[in-house]
Amino acid sequence: MNLKQRFSFIFSCLFSVLLATVTLTVYVLFAHFRQDEFAALMTEKAQTTAKLLIEVKEIDYKMQKIIDSNSINKLYNENTQIYNEDYKLIYNSNDTLTVNLTKADLNQIKTKHRIFKKTDPYDILGLYYTYDHKHYYVVVSAEDTYDNSKLNYLKYLLLGAFIIGTTTVWVLSFRLSKRALKPLDNFRQKIQEITDSNLKIRLSEAKREDEINALANSFNQMMDRIDNAYDRQKEFTGNASHELRTPVARIAAQIENLLHRNGLDADTRANLASVFDDTFQLSEIISSLVAIADINSREHHSSFAKLRLDELIYSTVADLSKIYPDFKLKFEIENNTGNETDLEISGDETLLKIALINLFKNAYLYSDDHSLECLIRQENKEIELLITNSGEPPLVEDTATLFTTFYRGSNVKYIAGSGIGLGIVKRVLEYHRSTINYQIIDKNTNQVQVIFPLRNSNS
């Protein structure tokens, strides 16, 4: 669950709980109010009946029944009963709806002077009435159907309001949060476009002063500092690599001249040969650093040209054969379209040749028989390059680690190297929007897969 969903969910839940509390409170308070109002009506009825029947001598029981039955304020299933102080029923307005009260109930009325209780289906009100030093118990019972219908109406009204209100808030909260946090989605998309070769991207800043705009401003300031630091690092790497290149080349040339002199003893010649190999390896590391600096200094692909991948491989193999005379390659091309332009890619010839040299050199050095196979084939809008050799595979859990700069696998044995070659290959291919993968296709059989986009599909 992302930030927008969490914010909307928490806000909607809080609103739902608050609305439920308010609606429930309204219902309970209204129910108590209607109950008190109904009890007041019953109290008024009890007092009126008692006064007419007890205090007015002209009204007897029969006349009081007529008055009760014809009252305009008559309650539903109403019944009024009067007991004397000896707990004897002296008046009952409706003989068919008699509510039987025990002596304990009447004593409770005497103690509290007024009681009200709800039973099924009647509400009962008891009143302790005193007149002319005589005590009476007046009991009124009735069904509150009118008020119950109001409560049911209010219940369904509040329930409908709760459902509509919560549904509206849930929908609006998710939509509004999505709209309010849309700048963060734009920021995320912009940030995903930032790479080490493209540090000039900045987040757009709005005119309004809010937290999102402050975040964009702070991020842009951070990117300015990173860009400046990265530029200084690239400048230092490039300058240092170029400055080291010349003296190392001179040292290698001088050692090579010494090795061609006559009269050197075997130990001296062996030591000079070892120093020459170390110097040559150092020269390769410096050349690799120069290549990395060259990649880092390029911010666009304007230097890309139309290249044929097969011709580039032929040129690379020819250069390697001069250094390693026993280099053997089986080269095949699968092109079912019959169109030679399908092997064309866009790229920088110098950088791609450095990458191919490193790939073929590694395949040669780590091969059991110093031979390898190379296959080019077109797949949809991509060109796939497969380089296969036989040899001990490296022991790594994540094969992507092999393309980490200065990392060397477990199968290096006595093979000299710096571990920087495959790192340069990865950087060059990423610069050309290409991918590289290593896989073990069989026992002691290694394969490197490089996928290039076709020239007409490369932007």
C-alpha positions in Angstrom: 0.0 0.0 0.0 1.6 3.3 -1.1 1.5 6.7 0.6 -1.6 7.9 -1.3 -3.6 4.7 -0.4 -2.5 4.8 3.3 -3.4 8.5 3.6 -6.8 7.9 2.0 -7.5 4.8 4.0 -6.6 6.3 7.3 -8.6 9.5 6.6 -11.6 7.6 5.4 -11.6 5.2 8.4 -11.3 8.2 10.8 -14.2 9.9 9.1 -16.3 6.7 9.1 -15.7 6.2 12.8 -16.6 9.9 13.5 -19.7 9.8 11.4 -20.8 6.5 13.0 -20.3 8.0 16.4 -22.3 11.1 15.5 -25.2 9.1 14.0 -25.3 6.7 16.9 -25.3 9.6 19.4 -28.1 11.3 17.5 -30.2 8.2 17.5 -29.7 7.4 21.2 -30.4 11.0 22.2 -33.5 11.2 20.1 -34.7 7.8 21.5 -34.2 9.1 25.1 -36.0 12.3 24.1 -39.0 10.5 22.6 -39.1 8.2 25.6 -39.1 11.2 28.0 -41.8 12.9 25.9 -44.0 9.8 25.9 -43.5 9.4 29.6 -44.6 13.0 30.1 -47.7 12.4 28.1 -48.5 9.4 30.2 -47.8 11.4 33.4 -50.2 14.1 32.2 -52.8 11.4 31.5 -52.4 9.8 34.9 -52.7 13.1 36.7 -55.8 14.2 34.7 -57.6 10.9 35.3 -56.8 11.0 39.0 -58.0 14.5 39.4 -61.3 13.9 37.6 -62.0 10.7 39.3 -60.9 11.4 42.8 -61.3 15.1 43.3 -64.4 15.8 41.1 -67.3 14.2 42.9 -69.7 14.6 40.0 -67.7 12.1 37.8 -68.1 8.5 38.6 -66.3 5.4 37.1 -68.7 5.0 34.2 -68.4 8.6 33.1 -64.6 8.5 33.5 -64.5 5.5 31.1 -66.6 7.5 28.6 -64.2 10.4 28.9 -61.1 8.2 28.5 -62.5 6.4 25.5 -63.4 9.7 23.7 -60.3 11.6 24.6 -58.6 13.3 21.6 -55.2 12.6 23.2 -55.9 8.9 23.7 -52.8 6.8 23.3 -52.6 3.5 21.4 -53.9 0.5 23.5 -54.1 2.9 26.5 -55.3 1.6 29.8 -55.5 3.5 33.1 -55.7 1.7 36.4 -56.2 3.2 39.9 -55.5 1.4 43.1 -56.4 2.6 46.6 -54.0 2.5 49.5 -55.1 -1.0 50.3 -53.8 -2.1 46.9 -57.3 -2.7 45.6 -58.1 -1.9 42.0 -60.8 0.7 42.0 -60.7 1.8 38.4 -59.8 0.2 35.1 -60.4 2.1 31.9 -60.1 -0.9 29.6 -61.1 -4.3 31.0 -59.5 -6.1 28.0 -56.1 -4.6 28.4 -55.5 -5.0 32.2 -51.9 -4.9 33.3 -51.5 -7.1 36.4 -49.3 -5.4 39.0 -48.0 -7.1 42.1 -47.9 -5.6 45.6 -44.1 -5.2 45.1 -44.7 -3.1 42.0 -47.1 -0.8 43.9 -44.7 -0.5 46.8 -42.0 0.6 44.3 -44.4 3.3 43.1 -45.0 4.4 46.7 -41.3 4.5 47.4 -40.2 6.4 44.3 -43.6 8.3 43.7 -43.0 8.0 40.0 -41.7 5.1 37.9 -41.5 4.4 34.2 -40.5 1.1 32.6 -40.7 -0.5 29.2 -42.1 -3.9 28.8 -43.1 -5.9 25.7 -45.3 -4.5 24.2 -46.3 -1.8 26.8 -44.7 1.2 28.4 -45.9 1.5 32.0 -46.0 4.6 34.1 -46.8 4.5 37.8 -47.7 7.6 39.8 -48.2 7.9 43.6 -51.2 10.3 44.1 -52.3 11.8 47.4 -55.6 13.6 48.0 -57.5 14.4 51.2 -55.0 12.3 53.3 -55.7 9.3 51.1 -53.2 7.6 48.9 -53.7 6.2 45.4 -51.7 4.3 42.9 -52.3 5.5 39.3 -50.9 3.2 36.5 -51.0 4.1 32.8 -50.0 1.6 30.2 -49.8 2.1 26.4 -47.9 1.2 23.2 -45.6 3.8 21.8 -46.2 2.8 18.2 -46.1 6.4 16.8 -42.8 7.1 18.5 -41.4 3.7 17.5 -42.2 4.4 13.8 -40.4 7.7 14.2 -37.4 6.0 15.6 -37.4 3.4 12.8 -37.6 6.2 10.3 -34.8 8.0 12.0 -32.7 4.8 12.1 -33.0 4.1 8.4 -32.4 7.8 7.6 -29.2 7.9 9.6 -28.1 4.6 8.2 -28.6 5.8 4.7 -26.8 9.0 5.5 -23.9 7.0 7.0 -23.6 4.8 3.9 -23.8 7.7 1.4 -21.5 9.8 3.5 -18.8 7.2 4.0 -19.0 6.1 0.4 -18.7 9.6 -0.8 -15.7 10.4 1.5 -13.9 7.1 0.6 -14.2 7.8 -3.2 -13.3 11.5 -2.8 -10.4 10.9 -0.5 -8.8 8.5 -2.9 -9.4 10.8 -5.9 -8.3 13.9 -4.1 -5.2 12.3 -2.6 -4.3 11.0 -6.0 -4.7 14.5 -7.4 -2.9 16.2 -4.5 0.0 13.8 -4.6 0.3 13.7 -8.4 3.4 16.0 -8.3 5.1 13.2 -6.3 4.4 10.7 -9.1 5.9 13.2 -11.5 8.9 13.5 -9.2 9.3 9.8 -9.1 9.2 9.5 -12.9 11.8 12.3 -13.3 14.1 10.7 -10.7 13.9 7.3 -12.5 15.3 9.1 -15.6 18.4 10.2 -13.7 21.5 8.2 -14.5 25.3 8.8 -14.0 25.4 10.0 -17.6 22.4 12.3 -17.2 22.6 14.3 -14.0 21.1 17.5 -15.6 17.5 16.5 -15.0 15.8 18.8 -12.5 12.3 18.6 -10.9 9.9 21.3 -12.0 9.1 23.9 -9.2 5.6 25.4 -8.9 4.9 29.0 -8.0 3.0 28.0 -4.9 4.8 27.7 -1.6 4.1 24.3 -0.1 5.9 21.2 1.1 6.0 19.6 -2.3 7.6 22.6 -3.9 10.1 22.9 -1.0 10.9 19.2 -1.6 11.5 19.8 -5.3 13.7 22.8 -4.5 15.8 20.8 -2.0 16.1 17.9 -4.4 17.3 20.2 -7.2 19.9 21.8 -4.9 21.1 18.3 -4.0 21.3 17.4 -7.6 23.4 20.5 -8.3 25.9 19.5 -5.6 26.0 15.9 -6.9 26.5 17.1 -10.5 29.3 19.4 -9.5 31.0 16.7 -7.5 30.6 14.2 -10.3 32.1 16.6 -12.8 35.1 17.2 -10.6 35.5 13.4 -10.2 35.3 12.9 -14.0 37.8 15.7 -14.6 40.2 14.3 -12.0 39.9 10.7 -13.4 40.4 11.8 -17.0 43.3 14.1 -16.2 45.0 11.6 -13.9 44.6 8.8 -16.4 46.0 10.9 -19.3 48.9 12.1 -17.2 49.8 8.6 -16.1 49.5 7.2 -19.6 52.7 8.8 -21.0 55.2 7.9 -18.3 53.9 4.3 -18.1 54.3 4.0 -21.9 57.9 5.3 -21.6 58.7 2.8 -18.9 57.3 -0.1 -20.9 59.3 1.0 -24.0 62.5 1.3 -22.0 62.0 -2.1 -20.5 61.3 -3.6 -23.9 64.5 -2.1 -25.3 66.5 -3.6 -22.4 65.0 -7.0 -23.1 66.3 -6.9 -26.6 69.9 -6.2 -25.5 72.4 -9.0 -25.6 74.5 -10.0 -22.7 71.7 -10.1 -20.1 71.8 -13.0 -17.7 68.8 -15.2 -17.3 67.7 -13.9 -13.9 67.9 -10.2 -15.0 66.0 -11.0 -18.2 63.3 -12.9 -16.2 63.0 -10.0 -13.8 62.7 -7.4 -16.6 60.1 -9.6 -18.3 58.1 -9.7 -15.1 58.4 -5.9 -14.7 57.3 -5.5 -18.3 54.2 -7.7 -17.8 53.3 -5.7 -14.7 53.9 -2.4 -16.6 51.8 -3.7 -19.5 49.0 -4.6 -17.1 49.2 -1.2 -15.5 49.0 0.4 -18.9 45.8 -1.6 -19.6 44.3 -0.4 -16.3 45.1 3.2 -17.2 43.6 2.8 -20.7 40.5 1.4 -19.1 40.3 4.4 -16.8 40.6 6.6 -19.8 37.8 4.7 -21.5 35.6 5.1 -18.5 36.4 8.8 -18.3 35.5 9.1 -22.0 32.2 7.4 -21.4 31.4 9.6 -18.4 32.2 12.8 -20.3 29.6 12.1 -23.0 26.1 13.3 -22.2 24.4 12.4 -25.5 24.6 10.0 -28.4 25.5 12.5 -31.1 28.7 10.6 -31.8 26.9 7.5 -32.8 27.4 6.2 -36.3 26.1 3.4 -38.5 28.1 0.3 -37.8 27.9 -3.3 -39.0 28.3 -5.6 -36.1 29.9 -8.4 -38.1 32.6 -6.1 -39.5 33.3 -4.8 -36.0 33.9 -8.3 -34.8 36.2 -9.1 -37.7 38.3 -6.1 -36.9 38.4 -6.9 -33.2 39.4 -10.6 -33.9 42.2 -9.4 -36.2 43.7 -7.1 -33.5 43.5 -9.9 -30.9 45.1 -12.4 -33.2 48.2 -10.2 -33.4 48.6 -10.3 -29.6 47.5 -14.0 -29.2 48.6 -16.1 -32.2 46.8 -19.2 -30.9 43.4 -17.3 -30.7 40.8 -19.5 -32.4 37.2 -18.4 -33.3 34.2 -20.1 -34.9 32.0 -17.3 -36.2 28.5 -17.8 -37.5 25.7 -15.4 -38.6 22.0 -16.3 -38.6 20.1 -13.9 -40.8 16.9 -15.2 -42.2 15.7 -11.9 -43.6 18.3 -11.8 -46.4 18.8 -8.0 -45.7 22.3 -7.1 -44.8 21.2 -3.9 -43.1 19.6 -6.0 -40.4 23.1 -6.4 -38.9 23.6 -2.6 -38.5 23.6 -0.9 -35.1 24.2 2.7 -34.0 27.2 3.3 -31.7 30.6 4.7 -31.1 33.1 2.5 -32.9 36.0 3.1 -30.5 34.0 2.3 -27.4 32.3 -0.7 -28.9 35.6 -2.1 -30.0 37.0 -1.7 -26.5 34.0 -3.7 -25.2 34.4 -6.5 -27.8 38.1 -6.7 -27.2 37.5 -7.2 -23.5 34.8 -9.8 -24.1 36.8 -11.9 -26.6 40.0 -11.5 -24.5 38.2 -12.8 -21.4 36.7 -15.7 -23.3 40.1 -16.6 -24.7 42.0 -16.4 -21.4 39.5 -18.4 -19.5 39.0 -21.1 -22.1 40.5 -24.6 -21.8 41.6 -24.7 -25.4 41.9 -21.0 -26.2 39.0 -21.3 -28.7 35.5 -19.8 -28.6 32.4 -19.6 -30.6 30.6 -16.5 -31.7 27.1 -16.3 -33.1 25.1 -13.3 -34.4 21.3 -13.6 -34.9 18.5 -11.2 -35.2 15.5 -11.5 -32.8 12.6 -9.2 -33.6 14.0 -5.7 -33.3 17.2 -6.8 -31.6 20.5 -8.2 -32.6 21.8 -11.0 -30.3 25.5 -11.7 -29.9 26.4 -15.0 -28.2 30.0 -15.7 -27.2 30.6 -19.3 -25.9 33.7 -21.0 -24.5 34.6 -24.1 -22.5 36.2 -23.7 -19.2 35.7 -23.7 -15.4 32.8 -21.4 -14.5 33.1 -18.8 -11.7 31.5 -19.6 -8.4 29.1 -16.7 -7.9 25.5 -16.7 -6.7 24.6 -13.6 -8.7 26.2 -13.7 -12.1 25.7 -9.9 -12.5 28.5 -9.5 -9.9 31.0 -10.5 -12.7 30.4 -7.1 -14.4 31.2 -5.2 -11.2 34.4 -3.1 -11.5 37.5 -4.7 -10.0 35.7 -8.0 -9.2 37.4 -11.2 -10.2 35.8 -14.6 -10.1 37.0 -17.8 -8.4 38.4 -19.3 -11.7 41.1 -16.7 -12.2 43.9 -19.1 -11.1 47.2 -17.6 -12.3 45.6 -15.4 -15.0 46.7 -11.8 -14.6 44.1 -9.1 -14.6 42.6 -6.2 -12.8 38.9 -7.1 -12.8 38.1 -3.8 -14.6 37.5 -5.1 -18.1 34.0 -6.5 -17.7 33.0 -3.4 -15.7 34.0 -1.3 -18.8 32.1 -3.6 -21.0 28.9 -3.1 -19.0 29.4 0.7 -18.9 29.9 0.8 -22.7 26.9 -1.4 -23.4 24.7 0.6 -21.1 25.8 3.7 -22.9 24.6 2.1 -26.1 21.3 1.0 -24.5 22.3 -2.6 -24.7 22.3 -5.4 -22.2 24.8 -8.2 -21.2 24.2 -11.4 -19.3 26.3 -14.3 -18.3 25.0 -17.9 -18.1 26.3 -21.4 -17.7 24.5 -23.4 -20.5 26.2 -26.8 -19.8 28.9 -28.3 -17.7 32.1 -26.2 -18.1 30.4 -24.3 -20.9 30.1 -20.5 -20.4 28.1 -18.1 -22.6 27.9 -14.3 -22.6 24.8 -12.8 -24.3 24.8 -9.3 -25.6 21.6 -7.7 -27.0 21.9 -4.7 -29.2 18.9 -2.7 -30.5 18.6 -2.5 -34.3 19.7 0.8 -35.8 16.2 1.7 -37.0 14.8 1.1 -33.5 17.4 3.0 -31.6 16.4 6.5 -30.7 
